[in-house]
Amino acid sequence: MKIKVYIMHSEKVDYKNNIYKPLLSIGLMNDYFLILPLSEKFKSSYIKQLLIDSDIVICDLSNSNIFLNLEIKMAKKQNKKIYYFINENDKNIKKYNNEEVIKYNDSSDFSNKVKNILDSLNKKEILLNRENIYSLGKLEK
């Protein structure tokens, strides 16, 4: 079973070329189930249900807008673990200085940092939490 990763972003960015293609080109779909909300597969799906079905959220804060902020609030209400990213050249980067945000400089850097974070997760623990099964003791990766 694969970890379901919801990829959150603003509609103001070129998400097809700067987010979706780079993530897909490094083969993340081999190890993870990526939920790309504006792709043809998920475009007609209800965002709240996609978030409910996801295990974790990757959020690109670059060029954020009100809709992205609403999505973030929905994810927080669902108690989803959110990993925040922002392009170093984004004009609003100072707005997030107090947050735990990972900065990247281009789409390749973004996809590599996302891959590193996903690969470092304790996959067994995440999958057990999805099924509401809890283990006493230490889980192996």
C-alpha positions in Angstrom: 0.0 0.0 0.0 1.3 3.5 -0.9 1.2 6.7 1.1 -1.3 9.1 -0.3 0.3 12.6 -0.8 -1.9 15.6 -1.5 0.0 18.2 -3.5 -1.4 21.6 -2.6 -0.6 24.8 -4.6 -2.0 28.1 -5.8 -3.8 28.2 -9.2 -1.6 31.3 -9.9 1.5 29.2 -10.5 2.3 27.1 -13.6 1.6 23.9 -11.6 1.7 21.6 -14.7 5.3 22.5 -15.5 6.7 23.7 -12.2 5.0 21.2 -9.8 3.4 18.2 -11.5 5.9 17.4 -14.2 9.0 17.7 -11.9 7.4 15.4 -9.3 6.3 12.9 -11.9 9.7 13.0 -13.7 11.6 11.7 -10.7 9.4 8.7 -10.3 7.5 9.6 -7.1 4.4 7.7 -8.4 6.4 4.4 -8.1 6.6 4.8 -4.3 3.7 7.2 -3.5 0.2 7.8 -4.6 0.2 11.5 -5.6 -3.0 13.4 -5.4 -2.7 16.2 -8.0 -5.9 18.1 -7.5 -6.0 20.0 -10.8 -5.0 17.0 -13.0 -7.6 15.4 -15.2 -7.9 12.5 -12.9 -8.9 14.6 -9.8 -10.3 17.8 -11.4 -13.9 16.9 -10.8 -13.3 15.6 -7.3 -14.3 17.4 -4.1 -11.2 18.9 -2.5 -12.3 18.2 1.0 -12.7 14.5 0.2 -9.3 14.3 -1.5 -7.8 15.8 1.7 -9.7 13.3 3.9 -8.3 10.5 1.8 -4.7 11.7 1.9 -2.1 10.8 4.5 0.0 13.9 4.3 0.1 17.2 2.4 2.8 18.9 0.5 2.0 22.6 0.2 3.7 25.1 -2.1 3.0 28.5 -0.7 4.4 30.3 -3.8 2.0 32.9 -5.2 -0.5 32.0 -2.6 -4.1 33.2 -2.8 -7.3 33.0 -0.8 -8.2 29.6 -2.3 -4.9 28.1 -1.2 -5.4 29.5 2.3 -8.9 27.9 2.4 -7.3 24.6 1.4 -4.7 24.9 4.1 -7.5 25.5 6.7 -9.4 22.4 5.5 -6.2 20.3 5.8 -5.6 21.6 9.3 -9.2 20.7 10.3 -8.5 17.2 9.1 -5.3 17.1 11.3 -3.1 16.4 8.3 0.6 16.7 8.5 1.6 19.6 6.2 5.0 20.2 4.7 5.3 23.8 3.5 7.5 24.9 0.6 8.1 28.3 -1.0 10.2 29.5 -3.9 13.1 31.7 -2.7 12.1 34.4 -5.3 8.5 34.7 -4.1 7.6 38.2 -3.1 5.7 37.0 0.0 8.5 34.9 1.4 9.0 37.2 4.4 5.4 36.6 5.4 6.4 33.0 6.2 9.7 33.7 8.1 8.2 32.5 11.4 6.8 29.3 9.9 8.7 26.0 9.3 8.9 26.5 5.5 11.4 24.8 3.1 12.8 27.1 0.5 13.6 26.0 -3.0 15.1 27.8 -6.0 13.6 26.0 -9.0 11.3 23.2 -9.9 14.0 20.6 -9.9 15.1 21.6 -6.4 11.5 21.5 -5.2 10.9 18.0 -6.5 14.2 16.7 -5.0 13.4 18.2 -1.6 9.9 16.7 -1.7 11.3 13.3 -2.5 13.8 13.6 0.4 11.1 14.4 2.8 8.8 11.6 1.6 11.6 9.1 1.7 12.5 10.1 5.2 9.0 9.4 6.6 8.1 6.4 8.7 5.9 4.8 6.1 4.7 1.9 8.4 3.5 4.4 11.0 1.6 6.5 8.5 -0.1 3.5 7.0 -1.0 2.1 10.4 -2.5 5.5 11.4 -4.6 5.4 8.2 -6.2 2.2 9.2 -6.5 3.4 12.8 -4.2 0.6 14.0 -1.7 1.5 16.7 1.4 -0.4 17.6 3.1 -0.4 21.0 6.8 -0.2 20.6 9.1 1.1 17.9 8.2 0.7 14.3 10.9 -0.2 11.7 11.1 1.7 8.4 
